Amino acid sequence: MNDSHLPIIDAHHHFWNLGLGRHPWLAPDALIPFRYGDYSSLKSTFMPEEYRAVSAGHNVVATVTMEGEWDEDDPVAESAWISGVAEDHGTPMAHVARAFLHRADAEEVLAGHAGFPIVRGIRHKPVAAAAPDRIERGTRGSMSDPAWRRGYAMLSRHGLHFELQAPWWHVDELLDLMAAHPETPVVVNHTFLPADRSPEGLDGWRTALKRAASAPQTTIKISGIGLAGRPWSLADNRAIIRDTIEIFGPDRCLFASNFPVDGLCGSFEAIYSGYKEATADLPRADRLRLFHDNAIRVYRLPIAPTA
């Protein structure tokens, strides 16, 4: 297959229009802790026109937007806005919305998101420990918080899946959550965050991946694997990509750009060319699943798979 023609569904990127003033973390004077360090270059509007410019040269046929940390006071307004963007621009094809599962208004917010046909799932980044030995079960806003779990239990009644962004050392909490709610699919974001590339860190990450993959309702997005202070390179990331595919299998992995955020580490060209090179020796059918077909299934997109 000519890689320039390989069909791509980008399973995770963001849109934001800073003229709306609805993304507090992107305000001119905002500064939050960020895993890639200085993120000031993200403080500009990124909409379909900008996405098409950075992705030129790759055959992107559809995309899925991820919530962009819209104003916490009205997360449903982001779904309304994204729906309008899709109507005006023909993209995205699906959206993952934001909700705060431990809050008293969780059911109202979930119902609000579910009222927009474009919304397929929910992401609420649970409170996470800074290191494997610092986990405190029951922390407010964590996956083991009873209030958070009550909110999570509401997802299936609204036909929504869950998107998890948390470090790999929270795998025990994830497994507990999925055992209690096997009806709710989970998409692990950003490759379970293998930021620690020491031998010990990678051993822990691989073990966590194997445990997460033991639950049949999990899939994983290969994205967000840049390293702070280093340009994105296949030398850094080939093993991460291939280990993830080996552990989860080509039917349960999806490639995604995480743009514009991962633009802090590398260009769209560098990242997707890296994905393509890392999988060049795989069977054609597997590559089509990874780049295109799996996203159709996970996000219930109204387009036909390639095979």
Backbone hydrogen bonds in HBPLUS format (Angstrom, degrees):
<---DONOR---> <-ACCEPTOR-->    atom                        ^
c    i                          cat <-CA-CA->   ^        H-A-AA   ^      H-
h    n   atom  resd res      DA  || num        DHA   H-A  angle D-A-AA Bond
n    s   type  num  typ     dist DA aas  dist angle  dist       angle   num
A0005-HIS N   A0002-ASN O   2.84 MM   3  5.52 152.9  1.92 120.4 128.8     1
A0006-LEU N   A0003-ASP O   3.20 MM   3  4.96 155.2  2.26  97.0 104.5     2
A0008-ILE N   A0059-ASN O   2.91 MM  51  5.85 153.0  1.98 154.2 149.8     3
A0061-VAL N   A0008-ILE O   2.82 MM  53  5.83 155.2  1.88 154.4 161.6     4
A0009-ILE N   A0291-PHE O   2.83 MM 282  6.16 158.3  1.88 168.0 161.7     5
A0010-ASP N   A0062-ALA O   3.10 MM  52  6.59 140.0  2.27 156.5 151.8     6
A0064-VAL N   A0010-ASP O   2.86 MM  54  6.22 141.4  2.01 172.6 170.7     7
A0258-ASN N   A0012-HIS O   2.74 MM 246  5.30 148.5  1.83 176.6 167.4     8
A0013-HIS N   A0064-VAL O   3.18 MM  51  6.55 134.8  2.40 149.9 160.7     9
A0066-MET N   A0013-HIS O   2.68 MM  53  5.69 150.6  1.76 161.2 167.6    10
A0014-HIS N   A0259-PHE O   2.85 MM 245  6.20 160.3  1.88 163.8 167.1    11
A0016-TRP N   A0046-PHE O   2.89 MM  30  5.31 157.1  1.95 139.7 147.4    12
A0046-PHE N   A0016-TRP O   2.80 MM  30  5.31 159.2  1.85 156.2 163.3    13
A0020-LEU N   A0017-ASN O   3.02 MM   3  5.87 167.4  2.03 124.5 128.4    14
A0021-GLY N   A0018-LEU O   3.17 MM   3  5.44 148.3  2.27 105.3 113.7    15
A0071-ASP N   A0022-ARG O   2.75 MM  49  5.25 128.5  2.01 150.6 156.8    16
A0026-LEU N   A0023-HIS O   2.90 MM   3  5.57 160.0  1.94 124.7 131.4    17
A0027-ALA N   A0024-PRO O   3.16 MM   3  5.31 167.4  2.18 111.5 113.0    18
A0030-ALA N   A0027-ALA O   3.00 MM   3  5.17 165.2  2.03 115.2 119.8    19
A0037-GLY N   A0034-PHE O   2.90 MM   3  5.20 164.0  1.92 116.8 121.0    20
A0042-LEU N   A0039-TYR O   2.90 MM   3  5.68 166.0  1.92 126.7 131.5    21
A0043-LYS N   A0040-SER O   3.10 MM   3  5.59 165.9  2.13 116.1 120.4    22
A0044-SER N   A0042-LEU O   2.75 MM   2  5.62 142.1  1.89 103.1  92.7    23
A0050-GLU N   A0047-MET O   2.94 MM   3  5.39 115.4  2.37 113.8 128.9    24
A0051-TYR N   A0047-MET O   2.91 MM   4  6.17 160.9  1.95 158.7 164.8    25
A0052-ARG N   A0048-PRO O   2.90 MM   4  6.03 168.2  1.91 153.7 156.1    26
A0053-ALA N   A0049-GLU O   3.17 MM   4  6.38 148.8  2.27 140.4 148.7    27
A0054-VAL N   A0050-GLU O   3.12 MM   4  6.43 160.7  2.16 151.8 155.3    28
A0055-SER N   A0051-TYR O   3.00 MM   4  6.12 149.9  2.09 154.0 162.7    29
A0058-HIS N   A0055-SER O   3.14 MM   3  5.97 147.4  2.25 147.0 149.4    30
A0060-VAL N   A0058-HIS O   2.98 MM   2  5.79 133.4  2.20 105.5  91.9    31
A0093-MET N   A0063-THR O   2.93 MM  30  5.84 168.1  1.94 155.7 158.1    32
A0065-THR N   A0094-ALA O   3.02 MM  29  6.47 154.1  2.09 156.4 151.7    33
A0096-VAL N   A0065-THR O   2.86 MM  31  6.28 147.7  1.96 150.8 161.5    34
A0067-GLU N   A0096-VAL O   2.88 MM  29  5.87 123.2  2.21 146.4 162.7    35
A0074-ASP N   A0071-ASP O   3.26 MM   3  6.08 160.6  2.30 123.1 127.0    36
A0077-ALA N   A0074-ASP O   3.12 MM   3  5.66 144.7  2.25 112.4 121.5    37
A0078-GLU N   A0075-PRO O   3.12 MM   3  5.64 145.7  2.24 109.3 117.7    38
A0079-SER N   A0076-VAL O   3.05 MM   3  5.32 120.6  2.42 101.9 115.8    39
A0080-ALA N   A0076-VAL O   3.18 MM   4  6.61 154.4  2.25 150.0 157.2    40
A0081-TRP N   A0077-ALA O   2.95 MM   4  6.16 156.5  2.00 144.8 151.2    41
A0082-ILE N   A0078-GLU O   2.80 MM   4  6.03 168.9  1.81 157.7 160.0    42
A0083-SER N   A0079-SER O   2.97 MM   4  6.04 155.3  2.03 141.1 148.1    43
A0084-GLY N   A0080-ALA O   3.17 MM   4  6.46 148.7  2.27 140.4 148.2    44
A0084-GLY N   A0081-TRP O   3.03 MM   3  5.13 118.4  2.42  97.0 112.1    45
A0085-VAL N   A0081-TRP O   2.93 MM   4  6.33 150.9  2.02 148.8 157.9    46
A0086-ALA N   A0082-ILE O   2.88 MM   4  6.17 161.9  1.92 156.1 159.9    47
A0087-GLU N   A0083-SER O   3.06 MM   4  6.30 153.2  2.13 142.7 149.9    48
A0088-ASP N   A0084-GLY O   2.95 MM   4  6.15 154.9  2.02 147.7 154.4    49
A0089-HIS N   A0085-VAL O   2.81 MM   4  5.85 153.5  1.88 155.3 162.3    50
A0090-GLY N   A0086-ALA O   2.80 MM   4  4.86 140.8  1.96 132.4 137.2    51
A0095-HIS N   A0118-ILE O   2.92 MM  23  5.76 144.0  2.05 148.0 143.3    52
A0120-ARG N   A0095-HIS O   2.95 MM  25  6.08 161.7  1.98 169.2 169.9    53
A0097-ALA N   A0121-GLY O   2.95 MM  24  6.29 152.6  2.03 152.8 143.8    54
A0123-ARG N   A0097-ALA O   2.76 MM  26  6.12 159.8  1.80 170.2 177.4    55
A0103-ARG N   A0100-PHE O   3.10 MM   3  5.73 166.5  2.12 121.4 125.6    56
A0106-ALA N   A0103-ARG O   3.21 MM   3  5.47 156.8  2.27 117.4 116.7    57
A0109-VAL N   A0105-ASP O   2.97 MM   4  6.19 162.8  2.00 162.0 167.3    58
A0110-LEU N   A0106-ALA O   2.88 MM   4  6.07 165.5  1.90 156.0 160.0    59
A0111-ALA N   A0107-GLU O   2.96 MM   4  6.09 161.2  1.99 148.7 153.9    60
A0112-GLY N   A0108-GLU O   2.97 MM   4  6.16 149.6  2.06 141.2 149.9    61
A0113-HIS N   A0109-VAL O   2.94 MM   4  6.29 161.1  1.97 155.9 159.5    62
A0114-ALA N   A0110-LEU O   2.92 MM   4  6.10 163.9  1.95 151.0 155.9    63
A0115-GLY N   A0112-GLY O   3.20 MM   3  5.31 145.2  2.33  98.8 108.9    64
A0116-PHE N   A0113-HIS O   2.99 MM   3  5.78 169.2  2.00 125.0 127.7    65
A0119-VAL N   A0116-PHE O   3.03 MM   3  5.81 161.6  2.06 129.2 133.6    66
A0161-HIS N   A0120-ARG O   3.25 MM  41  6.69 159.3  2.30 137.9 141.9    67
A0122-ILE N   A0161-HIS O   2.95 MM  39  6.35 149.1  2.05 150.3 157.0    68
A0163-GLU N   A0122-ILE O   2.88 MM  41  5.97 157.7  1.93 157.8 155.3    69
A0127-VAL N   A0141-GLY O   2.89 MM  14  5.31 163.4  1.92 117.4 122.0    70
A0134-ARG N   A0131-ALA O   3.00 MM   3  5.41 160.8  2.04 124.2 124.7    71
A0139-THR N   A0136-GLU O   3.32 MM   3  6.03 149.8  2.42 142.1 140.6    72
A0142-SER N   A0139-THR O   2.91 MM   3  5.44 154.3  1.97 145.3 143.3    73
A0145-ASP N   A0142-SER O   3.08 MM   3  5.22 166.1  2.10 110.3 113.9    74
A0148-TRP N   A0145-ASP O   3.00 MM   3  5.16 113.8  2.46 102.8 118.8    75
A0149-ARG N   A0145-ASP O   2.94 MM   4  6.22 158.4  1.99 160.2 167.1    76
A0150-ARG N   A0146-PRO O   2.99 MM   4  6.23 143.8  2.13 142.0 151.3    77
A0151-GLY N   A0147-ALA O   3.20 MM   4  6.56 154.1  2.27 145.4 151.3    78
A0152-TYR N   A0148-TRP O   2.96 MM   4  6.27 155.4  2.02 146.6 154.1    79
A0153-ALA N   A0149-ARG O   2.97 MM   4  6.15 150.2  2.06 144.6 151.4    80
A0154-MET N   A0151-GLY O   3.03 MM   3  5.42 153.1  2.11 108.7 117.0    81
A0155-LEU N   A0152-TYR O   3.09 MM   3  5.62 164.0  2.11 118.3 123.1    82
A0158-HIS N   A0155-LEU O   3.00 MM   3  5.47 147.1  2.11 110.5 120.5    83
A0160-LEU N   A0155-LEU O   3.13 MM   5  5.15 171.3  2.13 138.3 137.1    84
A0159-GLY N   A0156-SER O   2.99 MM   3  4.89 164.6  2.01 105.2 109.3    85
A0162-PHE N   A0185-PRO O   2.99 MM  23  6.31 174.2  2.00 158.9 160.2    86
A0187-VAL N   A0162-PHE O   2.85 MM  25  6.29 156.8  1.90 157.0 164.9    87
A0164-LEU N   A0187-VAL O   2.92 MM  23  6.17 151.3  2.00 142.6 152.0    88
A0189-ASN N   A0164-LEU O   2.71 MM  25  5.60 169.0  1.72 160.2 160.5    89
A0170-HIS N   A0167-PRO O   3.08 MM   3  6.11 160.3  2.12 131.1 133.1    90
A0171-VAL N   A0168-TRP O   3.14 MM   3  5.74 137.5  2.33 127.8 127.4    91
A0174-LEU N   A0170-HIS O   3.12 MM   4  6.45 157.9  2.17 150.3 157.2    92
A0175-LEU N   A0171-VAL O   2.88 MM   4  6.11 163.2  1.91 155.1 158.3    93
A0176-ASP N   A0172-ASP O   3.00 MM   4  6.25 159.3  2.05 149.1 154.7    94
A0177-LEU N   A0173-GLU O   2.95 MM   4  6.15 158.4  2.00 148.5 154.4    95
A0178-MET N   A0174-LEU O   2.90 MM   4  6.18 161.5  1.93 156.1 160.6    96
A0179-ALA N   A0175-LEU O   2.92 MM   4  6.02 151.0  2.00 146.7 154.4    97
A0180-ALA N   A0176-ASP O   3.15 MM   4  6.36 147.8  2.26 142.4 150.2    98
A0181-HIS N   A0177-LEU O   3.06 MM   4  6.27 133.2  2.29 138.5 151.6    99
A0184-THR N   A0181-HIS O   3.20 MM   3  5.90 173.5  2.20 124.0 125.8   100
A0186-VAL N   A0217-GLN O   2.96 MM  31  6.08 168.9  1.98 147.1 149.4   101
A0219-THR N   A0186-VAL O   2.96 MM  33  6.45 144.4  2.09 154.2 164.7   102
A0188-VAL N   A0219-THR O   2.83 MM  31  6.20 167.1  1.84 154.4 151.4   103
A0221-LYS N   A0188-VAL O   2.89 MM  33  6.17 166.1  1.91 176.9 172.8   104
A0192-PHE N   A0189-ASN O   3.20 MM   3  6.15 161.5  2.23 129.9 133.3   105
A0193-LEU N   A0190-HIS O   2.85 MM   3  5.64 159.3  1.90 128.3 134.0   106
A0191-THR N   A0221-LYS O   2.87 MM  30  5.67 140.7  2.03 163.5 170.8   107
A0202-LEU N   A0198-SER O   2.87 MM   4  6.09 165.1  1.89 165.5 168.5   108
A0203-ASP N   A0199-PRO O   2.99 MM   4  6.10 152.0  2.07 141.3 149.1   109
A0204-GLY N   A0200-GLU O   3.02 MM   4  6.24 161.0  2.06 147.7 152.3   110
A0205-TRP N   A0201-GLY O   2.93 MM   4  6.15 156.2  1.99 146.1 153.2   111
A0206-ARG N   A0202-LEU O   2.90 MM   4  6.06 168.4  1.91 152.0 154.3   112
A0207-THR N   A0203-ASP O   3.05 MM   4  6.20 162.0  2.08 148.0 153.1   113
A0208-ALA N   A0204-GLY O   2.97 MM   4  6.16 157.2  2.03 146.7 153.1   114
A0209-LEU N   A0205-TRP O   2.88 MM   4  6.14 154.7  1.94 152.1 159.5   115
A0210-LYS N   A0206-ARG O   2.99 MM   4  6.25 161.1  2.02 151.6 155.8   116
A0211-ARG N   A0207-THR O   3.08 MM   4  6.34 154.0  2.15 145.4 152.4   117
A0212-ALA N   A0208-ALA O   2.86 MM   4  6.11 161.2  1.90 152.7 158.0   118
A0213-ALA N   A0209-LEU O   2.84 MM   4  5.99 159.1  1.88 152.2 158.3   119
A0214-SER N   A0211-ARG O   3.16 MM   3  5.22 145.2  2.29  97.6 107.9   120
A0215-ALA N   A0212-ALA O   3.20 MM   3  5.92 165.6  2.23 117.8 121.9   121
A0218-THR N   A0215-ALA O   3.22 MM   3  5.97 159.5  2.26 129.1 129.0   122
A0220-ILE N   A0252-ARG O   2.96 MM  32  6.37 155.0  2.02 152.0 159.4   123
A0254-LEU N   A0220-ILE O   2.99 MM  34  6.37 141.4  2.14 151.4 157.2   124
A0222-ILE N   A0254-LEU O   2.69 MM  32  5.92 160.3  1.73 162.5 169.6   125
A0256-ALA N   A0222-ILE O   3.29 MM  34  6.27 146.8  2.41 151.1 143.2   126
A0230-ARG N   A0227-LEU O   3.11 MM   3  5.58 155.4  2.17 141.2 137.3   127
A0232-TRP N   A0265-CYS O   2.76 MM  33  5.26 155.6  1.82 134.3 135.0   128
A0237-ASN N   A0233-SER O   3.19 MM   4  6.37 143.5  2.33 138.0 148.4   129
A0238-ARG N   A0234-LEU O   2.72 MM   4  5.13 145.0  1.84 152.6 148.7   130
A0241-ILE N   A0237-ASN O   3.01 MM   4  6.24 165.2  2.03 159.6 162.6   131
A0242-ARG N   A0238-ARG O   2.95 MM   4  6.20 173.6  1.95 160.6 161.7   132
A0243-ASP N   A0239-ALA O   2.82 MM   4  5.76 160.7  1.86 146.2 152.3   133
A0244-THR N   A0240-ILE O   3.09 MM   4  6.11 158.4  2.14 142.9 148.8   134
A0245-ILE N   A0241-ILE O   3.11 MM   4  6.39 161.5  2.15 150.2 155.0   135
A0246-GLU N   A0242-ARG O   2.91 MM   4  6.05 159.0  1.95 148.7 154.9   136
A0247-ILE N   A0243-ASP O   2.92 MM   4  6.07 156.6  1.98 149.2 154.9   137
A0248-PHE N   A0244-THR O   2.94 MM   4  6.01 174.3  1.94 156.6 158.6   138
A0249-GLY N   A0245-ILE O   2.69 MM   4  4.96 138.1  1.86 130.7 142.7   139
A0252-ARG N   A0249-GLY O   3.14 MM   3  5.75 168.0  2.15 120.5 124.3   140
A0255-PHE N   A0290-LEU O   3.22 MM  35  6.15 147.4  2.33 158.7 153.0   141
A0262-ASP N   A0258-ASN O   2.84 MM   4  5.54 164.8  1.86 138.5 143.7   142
A0263-GLY N   A0260-PRO O   2.89 MM   3  5.14 148.6  1.99 108.0 118.2   143
A0264-LEU N   A0261-VAL O   3.04 MM   3  5.98 168.6  2.05 124.3 127.1   144
A0265-CYS N   A0262-ASP O   2.94 MM   3  5.37 157.4  2.00 109.2 116.4   145
A0266-GLY N   A0262-ASP O   3.07 MM   4  6.43 152.3  2.15 148.3 156.9   146
A0271-ILE N   A0267-SER O   3.03 MM   4  6.31 163.8  2.05 154.4 158.2   147
A0272-TYR N   A0268-PHE O   2.92 MM   4  6.05 174.7  1.93 160.1 160.9   148
A0273-SER N   A0269-GLU O   2.91 MM   4  5.72 152.8  1.98 143.5 152.1   149
A0274-GLY N   A0270-ALA O   2.98 MM   4  5.92 141.3  2.13 131.1 141.7   150
A0275-TYR N   A0271-ILE O   2.94 MM   4  6.32 152.7  2.02 147.6 154.9   151
A0276-LYS N   A0272-TYR O   2.98 MM   4  6.16 162.1  2.01 145.1 149.8   152
A0277-GLU N   A0273-SER O   2.90 MM   4  6.10 161.4  1.94 147.0 152.1   153
A0278-ALA N   A0274-GLY O   2.90 MM   4  5.99 159.1  1.94 150.1 156.1   154
A0279-THR N   A0275-TYR O   3.23 MM   4  6.40 130.1  2.49 139.8 151.0   155
A0279-THR N   A0276-LYS O   3.24 MM   3  5.34 140.8  2.40  98.2 108.8   156
A0280-ALA N   A0277-GLU O   3.31 MM   3  5.03 169.2  2.32 102.3 105.4   157
A0282-LEU N   A0279-THR O   2.98 MM   3  5.45 167.2  2.00 121.6 125.7   158
A0286-ASP N   A0283-PRO O   3.02 MM   3  5.35 122.0  2.37 105.4 119.6   159
A0287-ARG N   A0283-PRO O   3.11 MM   4  6.49 159.2  2.16 156.8 162.9   160
A0288-LEU N   A0284-ARG O   2.97 MM   4  6.25 157.3  2.02 154.7 161.1   161
A0289-ARG N   A0285-ALA O   3.11 MM   4  6.34 148.6  2.21 139.9 148.0   162
A0290-LEU N   A0286-ASP O   2.99 MM   4  6.26 166.2  2.01 153.9 156.8   163
A0291-PHE N   A0287-ARG O   2.97 MM   4  6.08 165.2  1.99 155.0 158.0   164
A0292-HIS N   A0288-LEU O   2.94 MM   4  5.45 139.1  2.11 135.4 144.8   165
A0293-ASP N   A0288-LEU O   2.87 MM   5  6.07 159.1  1.91 142.6 147.0   166
A0294-ASN N   A0289-ARG O   2.99 MM   5  5.08 164.8  2.01 129.4 132.3   167
A0296-ILE N   A0293-ASP O   3.04 MM   3  5.20 125.7  2.35  99.6 113.6   168
A0297-ARG N   A0293-ASP O   3.33 MM   4  6.78 154.9  2.40 151.7 156.9   169
A0298-VAL N   A0294-ASN O   2.95 MM   4  6.19 176.7  1.95 161.1 161.3   170
A0299-TYR N   A0295-ALA O   2.97 MM   4  5.75 163.2  2.00 142.4 147.5   171
A0300-ARG N   A0296-ILE O   2.88 MM   4  5.38 105.0  2.46 128.2 141.2   172
A0301-LEU N   A0296-ILE O   3.00 MM   5  4.79 151.2  2.09 128.3 137.3   173
A0300-ARG N   A0297-ARG O   3.34 MM   3  5.05 156.0  2.40  95.2 102.1   174
